[in-house]
Amino acid sequence: MGRTIVLALALIAAALLAWLQLDPPRVRPADAPADRFSAERAMADVRVIARAPHPMGSHANRLVRDHLVRRLTELGLAPEVQAEDVWDQREGRELVLAGGRVENVIGVLPGRDRAAPAVLLMAHYDSVPGSPGAADDAAGVAAMLEIARALKAGDPPARDVVFLFTDGEEVGLLGARAFFAGHALARRVGFVINLESRGGAGRALMFQTGPENGETIRLFARSAVRPAATSLSQFVYEQMPNDTDFTVPMEAGIPGLNFAFVGRPFEYHSPTATPERLDRGSLQDLGAQALAATREAATAEALPTRTPEVVFADLAAWVIAYPPIVGWAILAAAAALLLVAAVRARRLDAAASWMDLAQGAGAFLYLLLLAAALLRIARRATGTPFGYLDQFELYARGPLFEAALVVIGLSATLYAAAALARGKTRIEAAAIPATAGLACSLFGGFDAVGAGIGAAGAVLGLVTFGRAASLPGAWAGVLATGFLTACAAQAAAPTAAVLLVWPIALAAASAALVALAAVKSFVDTLIAAFVAALGLAWLGPYLHMSFLAMDLPEMLAVYAALAALFIWPLAHPRIGGGGRLTALGLLVIGIALIGVIRFTDPWSERHPQPATLAYVVDTARRQAWRVASAGEETAWARQVLTADGGTIARRPLPPLYPEPVAAAPARWLDLPAPAATLATGLEGARLLSILPPAGARSLTIEIRPTVALAELAVEGNRTGLTAPAGQWTRIRWVGDPDGVSLAFRPEGAGRLEVRYWSAADAWPPGAIPPPPTPRKVMPFGASGATLVVGELQAQW
């Protein structure tokens, strides 16, 4: 019982320490010293920028552009507006070209050496449709303005500092592409600092540097203020399909730092992302980190160059960085400590048998699979689908869901330790993961992955828990398996292996200090608890970031296994198996929390339900539809859909909605349609021109030729691409009232199908408008848009 209490205290201490690491810094007031960053001062700009949604090409976005020009003029940075037509290529199931007319705003703070490579700060000022974008990315934009003011309050920097406020990031990094492709200043940039966010709160993470980052990390380490950074985040981000403006200079080989705060994901791209909901501590953290890094780069004798990659992570107030080979030295030290622990344990007549070691190894792998099966069924049992908007149900109860997953993962760790101490639990140990794995198929159809994880866990349960194992032997087996796993990670991905290498080294030190827990003194228990609290506190922010970044709760089983490295000597009962009841009790608590999530209403005035509605006018068929692609089950959405007396049914409406959506017939409105023409040029070339109607913010074209179209050019710019025969190619053009032209050369006689539609960010005139939005519903994204569809066919 005493060790159970100590374990509970260690877990509480770890949770508190982890929370302190995740808590943003204190906000500096508006009267803070002039050379310091103040979130209160920056909030004045956030309130202006995030007054309303301002997507690229909108009137509201032009108002933000004008505000930035005024602010840079007040700061004496001689602003310039770079207006360019630019496009971006995306390839998936179909070729997509996204582009439009961007208006970047640029200012320069002159340095003492105007010929030296410049430092560039970058953030985007456009938002997604429907969101004020207070965090994404008004926070970054306002932080840049406050950084410019703070830099001007001090001595002139050694080199120019360029402030680039990009347009069109949300459409496809268009502003960044326009600047680095064509602006004269781009050739002078030697270092980039990008400011972003993914949510409305959280610490400012330095999560990306680009490759060959040795000197970059050394610069960051010199300047970092209570840093939050790890090479693991960069490794994970590189595996994801996400991009930020930083991608563009990184691909061009320019070193730099990418900062973002990630927390409160309900505010990401949401109508609730208002200035009032923005966490000012997060803004303070973002601005203070970026100001420190900018000062360091702007005053450095030389900017970082591309040097060999390093492994790095934050530890308390420092950034620890080292070449990847040092990871092997840390593992060698861990091996030596494990050897010391084994020798000390042997001298205390607590040598482990090979069977105990094997059972400890099996228990480590078992708890990994058990936790994965339990966490997977927990996610599926919430009843929340896996779509982007569907996840807002979980975002609305984020802390509750995270607590449930942590409790369930911890129950798996405690159960494995207690069951191995008791022995004779193989049937029970096999039944729990098998049942959890099979139960995954109760929600959403047969789940082969869940069943497979559960079956593997059941096999390990049968072969591992037939006899009781001693604590020294079991813990040694756990540590040995963790050590081998860390070695494999170090060999495969050294920059990501820090998550395993550091914990195994710390756990090995604990094992050496307490002689693998062979000594039964209370002092040794306190030592083990102290080390466990430190190790789990360091892992806590990693677990939290993993929870926020990926809707894959079973991946959190890794943290349940890593926790075992530290808490095994406290969780392994010396006599009997009473710890099993504690573990099962925690599992029941976790299940109860999942039940609360499943059977209670997630929506409130603070967390309203997303709904996306549009008015579609099909000029080719002279039909109109009221459509809900999300939130159609709300009474408000049903009232909107049936306003013209139509009956709601789920149906596809290509090309806008290839998958079934809730739609009801609407009153036909003779709205202006995009004007399309197809002309013949010299030597068989063709030119397709489409002009959007007045008020349209975006225009989308889909073409499907019967023969391949070569020499594809958008707005006179050659893409180097070919439109394949028989496949749809999509071009989305934003923010250009002059429309878009597409030139191509057919590879022989053929026919062309063209589908096109314009989008205006308002309900059509003459239509019955939606009733007032209930407080528990939020129109999301482009909700409320009018979509006018047309078709064209031609042959040659």
N, C-alpha and C positions, 0 to 999 in steps of 0.2 A: 504493500500500500504506500509506503514511504517513497519508493521509486516512481510510482504512478503519479504522486503529487509533484515530485520533482520534474517528471516529464511534462506534466501539465503546465508547470511554471515556466519551463524552458520553451514550450510552444507559445505561451502567451508573450514571453519576452521577445521571441523571434518575430511574432506578429507585430509587436509594437515597434521594434527596430526596423522591420521592413516598411511599416507605414511611415516612419520618419524619413526613410529614404525616398518614398514615393510622394511625400508631401511637398508641394512647391514652396519656394522661399517667401519671405515676408515682402509685401508690396511696398515699394518706396513711394512716399507721398509726392504731391505735385511741387512741394518746395524743397525737394531733395537737391543736393549740390548739382551745379549745372553740368559737371562732367560725368555724372552718374545716370544710369538708365532709370526712369520712373515709369511704371505701368500706369499710374494715375495720369501723367501727362499724355502718354500714348493713347489712353482711352478716349481722349477728345477726338482723335482722328478715327478711332474705331467706330464711334457713334455716327460720324458723318458717312464713312464708307459703307457701313452695314445698316444704313437706315432702311434699305429695301433690297430685295433681290436685284442683282445687276449682272446678268449673264452677258457674255460677249455679244456685241452688236445692239444692245438695248439702249434706250434713252438713259436709263438709270446708270448704265456703265459709262456713258459719256459724261454724266455729271461727276462720277468718281474721277474720271480722267482729268476733268477741269479742276477738281479739288487738289489733285496731286500736283498739277502745274502751279496752282497758286501757292501751295505749301513749299514747293521747291524754290519758287521765286522768293518767298519770304526768307528762306534759308540762304539765299544767294548762290544757288547751285545751277543757275542758268538752264532751266529745263528745256528739253527737246521732245517732241512727239514723233515717233517713228511709225508712219503708216505704211503698211505693206500687205500685199496679198501673199499668202503662204499656205501650204498644204502639208499634210502628214499621211503616211501610208500605213495601213494596218491590214494584216493578212490573217484570216482564220478560215471559217467555212466559205467565206467569200472575200473578195478584195474590196477594201473600203478605203476611200480617199476622203479625209476630213480636212477642211480648210476654210479660209475666209479672209476678211480684212481685219488685221489687228492694228491696235494703236498703242504701242509701248511708250511709256514715259521714262525719260532718262535724265539724270542729273549727275554732275561731276563735282566732287570736292577736290580742288587741286592740291597736289602734294608738292614738296620742295623740288623733287626731281621729276619733271613732267615726262621725261623719256623712259623712266623706269617702268617695268611691268606693273599694271594696275591691279588693285583688289576690287572685285565686283560683289556687291550685295544684291540679292535677287529675291523677289516675292511676286506673286501674281495678284492683280487687283480685280479680276473677274470672279464672279461666283457661278454656281450652277443655277439653273432656273428654279425659282421657288424658294431659295434659301438666301437670307441676308448675308450669310458667309462671314459672320463676326470672327470665327476662328479661321476658317478656310476661305480666304487668306487675309482678311482684314487685319488680323492680329500681326501677321508677318509684315504687311505693308506699313501699318502704324508703327511697328517696332523699328523698321528702317528709317522712318522719318524722325523718330526719337533718337536713333543712333546718329543720324546726320547732325542733329542739333547738339548732341553730346560731344561729338568729334570736333565740331566747330568751336565749342567752348574751350578746347585745349589748344596745344601747339599744333601747327600744320603738320599733317602726316608726311612721312618720307616720300610717299608715292601717291598717285591719284587713287581716290576711292570713288568708284562708279556705282550709282544707285539705279538699278534697272527694275522698273515696275512693269511686269509683263502682262499682256492681254492674251486671252484665249488659251490659258493653261488647261482649263477644264474641257476644252474641245479637242486637244491633242498637242499640248505644249507648243502651241503655234507661235506665241510671242517670243519664247526663247529660241525657237528655230529661226524666226525672222532675224533676230538680233545677231545670233552667232553665224548665220549664213551670209549676212549682207552689210552689217553695220561696221564702219571703220574702227570704232572703239573695240570691237570684239577681238581684233588682231593684237590689241595691247593688253588684254586680260591675262594675268598670270595666276590668279587664285580666285575661287568663287565661294561665296557663303550663301546658301539658300535657306529660306525660312518657310516652313510649311506647318500644317497641323492635320490631324485626323481625329476630330472630336472636339469637345469644348473644355477640356481640363487635362491635368496630368503634368508630369515633369517634362522639360524640354530635353529630348534625347538627341544626341549626335549619332545618327544611325547609318550614315553612309559617307564614304570618302572617295570612292573610286579605287581602282587597282594601284598597286605599287605606292603604298601610302606611308612609308616609313617616316619621311620628313614631315609630312602633313600631320601625323599623329604626334610627333614631337612638338610641333608648333601648338597643336591643340592642348597637349598636356601642360605646356608652359602657361597657357592662358586660362585654362578651365576653372570655373568657379563652381564648386560643389557639383562636379560633372556627373552625367548619366550617359554612359557610352560603353559599347562593347563590340568587338569584332564579330560576335555571334549575330548581332542584329544585321550587320552588313551582309553576312553570309546568307541569312534567311531572306532578306529583302531581295537579294540577287536571284533567288529561286522563285520569286513571286512575279506575277504579270504587271505589278504596279509600276508607275513611273511618276516622277515629278520633273519640274523644270531643270533640276540638277542633272537629269539624264543627258541633256543635250551637251553641256560643256564637258561632262564626264566622258562621253563618247568621243569628244574631240581631243581628249588627252589632257584637259586642264584640271589640275588638282583642286581640291576644295573640301568643304564641310557642309553636310546637309543636316539641318536641325528640324525637329518637329515635336510638338507635344501630342501624346496619344492617350486619350482618356475620355470618359463620358461619351461613348460612341453614338448615343442617341442624337447628339448634336451634329454629327457628320452629315453634310449635305442636306440638312434638315431645315424646315421652316422655323424650328426652335433655336437655331443658331443665331441668336440676337445678342446685341452688346450686353444686355442684362444677364444673359446666361453664360457669358464668357468668364471663365475663371481668371481673375486678375493676377493671381499668383503664377499661373501658367504663362501669361503674357510677360510678367516680370522675369521669369526664368528664361524664356526664349530671348527676350531682348538683352538681358544681362550676359548670357552666354555668347550671343552673337556680337555684342559690343566688345567683349573681352577678346574674342578671336579676331575681330576686325582690327582692333588696336595693335594686337601682336603682329598681324600680317602687314599692316600699313606702316609700322615702324621698323620692321625687320630689315637687316642689311640685304638679305636675298630671300625671295619667296621659295617655298618648298618645290623641289623637283621630284620626278618619279624615281623612287628608290624602293628597294625590296620591301615586300609586304611584312607587316608586323601583326602580332596578336596583341590585343589590348582589352582592358576592362577597367571599370571604375572600382575603387576600393576606398571607402570612406570619402575623403576629400581629394583623392589623387587619382590619376590615370596611370595604371601600370601597363607598360608596353615592352615587348621583347620579340626577337626574331622567332619564327616558328620552331627552330631547333631547340630553343630553351624549354619548350614544352616537354621534350624528352628528358631533359635534366630534372624538371620538376617530378616527372613520373619516376625517374631513378631515385630521387629523394624519397618519394612515397614508398617505393619498393623497400628501400633501406629501413624506413620507419616501420613498415609491416614486419620486416625481419626482426627488428628490435622488439616489437610487440610479441612476436612468437617466442623469442628467446626468453624474455621476461616471464611470459606465461608458463613456459616449460619449467623454469626455476621455481615457480610457485606450485608445481605439480598440477598444472591445469593445461597440460598439452592436449591439443585437439587430435582426435582420431581422423583418419582419412574419410571415414563415413560422415563424421560431423561436418567436415569441410565440404563434402559433396552435397550434403543436405542444405548447408547454408547457401551454396551456389544455386541449388535448385529453388530454394525459397526466394532468392533475389529475383530470378527469372519468373517464378510463379507470381510474385506480387506485382511485377510489371504487367503481366497478362491479366491478372485479376483486376487490377486498377483500370486497365484499358477496357475490359469488358463492362465493368460497373459504370465507368464514365460514359461509355458509348450508349448503354441503355438509359442512363440518366438524361442524356441529350435527346434521344428519340422519345423518351417518355414525357418530355415537356409538351409534346404535341405540336411544336412549332416547326413548320417546314424550313427548308434550307435556302430559300431564296433571299435575295438582298433585303427587300422590304419586309419579308416575313420575319427576319431576325430582329426587327424593331420590337417585337413582343418580348424578346429576351433582353434587348438593350434597356427596355423600360424597367426591368427588374435585374439589372446587371449585378449589383452587389449581392443580391440574394442568390442568384444563379452561381456566381463565383464562390460564395460561401458553401453552397451545396456541393460543388465539385471538389473543393478543398477538403471538406469533411469526409466525403466518400473516398477520395484518394488516400487520406490519412487512415481511414478504417482498413483499407487493404494492407497498408504497411503494418499496422498494429496486429492485424489478424495473422499475417504470415509469421511474425515473430512469436506470437503467443501459441499458435498451432504447432510450430516447430518445437517449442519448449515442452509442450504437453505430449506430443506424439499420439499415435493411434487416432488420428483425425483424417486419415486419407479419404474416406468416403465423403465426409463433410467438406473437406478442402476441394475435392473434385467437383462436388455438386454445385458449389456457389458460382464459380466462373462458368460452368456449363449451363446452368440455369440462366445466368445473366446474358450469356451469348445467345441462347435460343430465344430469350424474351425480347431481344432486339427486333425480332421478326414480327412481334405483335403490333409494331407501329410502322406503318408504311410499307408493308410487304416483306417478303423474305430477305433477310440481311445476311448474305454469305460471309461478309467480313466479320460481323459480330459473332456468327456461329463458329467461324474458324478460330477466332481469338479465344472464345469460350472453350472449345474443344482442346486447344493446345494447353490452356490453363488447367483443364481437368486432367490431362495426361500427366502434367508436372505435379499436380496435387496427389495423384495416386502413387507416384514413385518417390515423392519427397517426404511425406508426412507419416510414414509408417511407424517410426520410432522417435523417441525424444532425443534431441541433440543438445549438447552442452552449449552454454553461452559463448565461451571462447572459440569453440569450433565453428558454431553457426556464424558468429560475427566475422571470423576469419574467412569463411566461405563467401559471405556477402561482400567483404572488402576485396577479396581476390577477384571475384566476378566483376565488381565495379572497376577494379584496376585494369583488367583485360579489356573491358568495354572502353575505358578511357584511352588505352593504347590503340585500339582499333580506330577510334575517332581521331586521335592525333595523327595516325597514318593517313586517314582518308580526307580529313578536313581540319587541319590544324587551327585555322582561325575560329572555327566553331567549337573546337574541343575544349576551349576554356571552361565551358559549362560543366564538363566532367573532370578535367584535369585538376582544377583548383579544389573542388570538393573532396576528391579522393585523397589529395595530399593532406588536407586539413583533417579528414577522418582518420587517416593513417597516423597523424600526430596524436590524435585523441587516443587511438588504440595503443600507441607506445606509452603514453602517459599513464594510462590506467591498466597497463599490462593485459590488454585485450579483455578487460573487465573480470579478470580472474580474482582480483582483490575485491573483498566485499565491504570495504570501508565506506563510510558516508562521504569522506573526502573525495574518493574516486568517483562516486556518483555525482557529486557537485562538479567535478572537473568535466566529466562526460556531458553533463547538462549545460555547462558554460560553453563548451565547444559546439554542442548541438545548436544552441541558441544563435551563436555567431554564424554557423554554416547555413542554417535555415533562414536567417535574416538576410544573408547575401543572396540566397536563391529566391527569396520572396518576390523582389521586383521582376526577376526573369519569368517566374510563374505568372505574375500579373500581366506582363506584356504579351506572353504567349496566349493567355486567355483573351486578351483584347484583339490580337492580330489575326487569329485563325479560329473559325468555327469548327474546330476539331478537338473536342474535349478529351478524346482518348489519347491525344498526344501529351496531355498533362500527366499521364501515367509515368513519364520519365521523371517527373519531380517526386512522385511517390517513391520511386526506386532510389533517387538521390537522397531523399529524406532518410531512407533506411540506413544509409551509410553512417549517419550521425546518431539516430535515435534507437538503433538496435539494442545497445547495451541497457537502455532504459525501458525498452518495450518487451524484452525477452524475460518472462517470469522465471525466477530461479526455482520456484516450487509450484507445481500444478499449472493450470492453464487459465487462471482467472482473467487474464488480459483478453481472452476471446470475447468475454461478455462486454468489455469496454469497446472492443472493435465493432462488435455487432450492434451495440448501442449507438455508436457513431453512424453506422450504416443506416440504421432506422431513422436517425435525425436527418441524414442526407436525403433519404427517400421522402420523408415528410416535407422537406423544403421543396423538393421537386413537385410533390403533390400540390403545394401552395401555388407554385408557378403554373401548373397545368389547370387548376380548377378555380383560379381567381381571375378577375378581370384585370388585364395589365394596363388598361387605358385610363388616363386621368387628364386633368387640365395641364399638368406638368409634362405628361408623356402621352400626347394625343395619338390616335391611330392614323397612319398614313392612308391617303386616298388619292388616286390619280384618275382624273376624268378629262375627257376631251370631246369636242364637237367635230365630227368628221363629215366633210362634204365631198362626195365622189362625183366629179363633173362628168366623167365618162358614162356613168350609169344613172346619173341624175338621182342619186340616193343620198340620204343624210342619216347619220347615226350619232347617238349619244353613247359614249364608251367609257367604261371603268376598267382600267387594267390593274387596279389595286383598290382594296377597301370597298368592293362592290356589295359586301354583306351589311354595311352600315345603312341605317334608315335614311340618313342624309343622301348617300349615293343613290339609293333606290328612288328617292324622290326626284333627284336630278335626272336620272335615266328615264323615268316615266313621265316627265313633265309634258311631253307632246302626246301622251296617250299610248305610247308603244309598249309592247311586252318585252321584258328582259329575257334574253337567251344567251347562252355561251356559244360563240361562233368565231372563227377566224375572219379577219378583215384584211387580207393582203392588199398592198405590200406593207401596210403599217403594222398590222398585228397578225403575223403568220400563225401564232398559237391562239387557241380560243380565248376570248375575253368576254366579259359581260357587256352586251350591247342591246340597245333598243332603238327602233326606228325613230327618226326625228323629222321635224318639219323641214322640207326642202327650202334652202336659201340660195338665191342666185348670186353667189359671191364671186368676185373677180378671181379668176384662176391664174396660175403662172402661165405666162405666154411662152410657148416652145416653138422653135423653128429648127429645121435641119437643112443646111445649105451645102452645095457642092463647091469645093475649092479647086485649086490647081492640081493636075495630075492625079485625079481621083480622090483627093483628100475630102473629108467631110467635117462640117462644123455644126455641132449641136449647141444652140444657145437657149437658155431659159431665164426669163425675167420674172422675179417674184412680184406678187401684187403689193400695193402700198400697205405698210404696216407689218409685213412679214419680217421676222428676224432671221429665219433660217430657211434653206431650200435644200431638198434632198432629191437626188436623181438616181434611178436604177436602170442600167442598160443590160440587155441580153442579146448578143448578136448570134447569128447562125454561123458566122465565120469569125475567126480571130481578128481583133482590131489592134493594129500596131501603131507605133509612134503616138501613144496616148499623151495628150497635153491638156493641162487645166489652166485656163486663163493665160494661154500662151507659154506656159512653163512646161517643158517636157518632163514627163515623169520617168521615162525609161521603162515603162510597164506595158504589158499587152493585156487587153481584155479578152479572156478565153472565150471560145465559142461554146454556146449552150449554158453558160454560167452567168449569174447576175454579178455585176460590179456596181458598187454604190459610191456615190460622191455626195458628201454632205458639205454644204457651203453656208457659212454663218456671217452675219453682220455686213452684208454687201448689198445695198439697194440696187446696184447695177446687175445683179444676177451673176450667172456663171456660164462660161463657154467651155465646151469640151471638143477638142480637135482629135481626129484619128484617121488612120488610113486602113480601109478594109483589105484583108488578104483574099480578095476574090469577090465574086458576086454573092449577094446574100440579103438577109433581112435583119432589121433591128427592132426590138421591142424596147420602148422607153416608158418607165413609170416615174412620176415625179410628184412631189407634194411640198407645199409651203406650210410653215408654222408661225402663227402669230400668238403672242403671249396674252391673249384676251379672248373672252367669249364673244361669239360673232354678234354684230348689231342685228337687231330684229329677232333674235332668239330669246326664249323665256330664260332669264338668268337663273343661276343656282340660288337657292335660298341661303340665308346666313349660315355660316359654318358653325356647327356645334363646337363647344369648347373641348370636347374629347375627340375631335377629328381634326386633322390638318391636311389640307391640299398639298400634295408632295410633288416635287420636281416640276415638270411642265404641266401640271394639272391646271385646267382652265384654258388650255390652248385651243385654237381653231386650226384644224388641219384640212387643207384643200388639196384634193388629189386629182391628177390628170394622167392621161395616157397618150402615147404617140407610137405609130408604127410606120416604118419606111423600108423600102428595098431599093437595091441598085443592081 
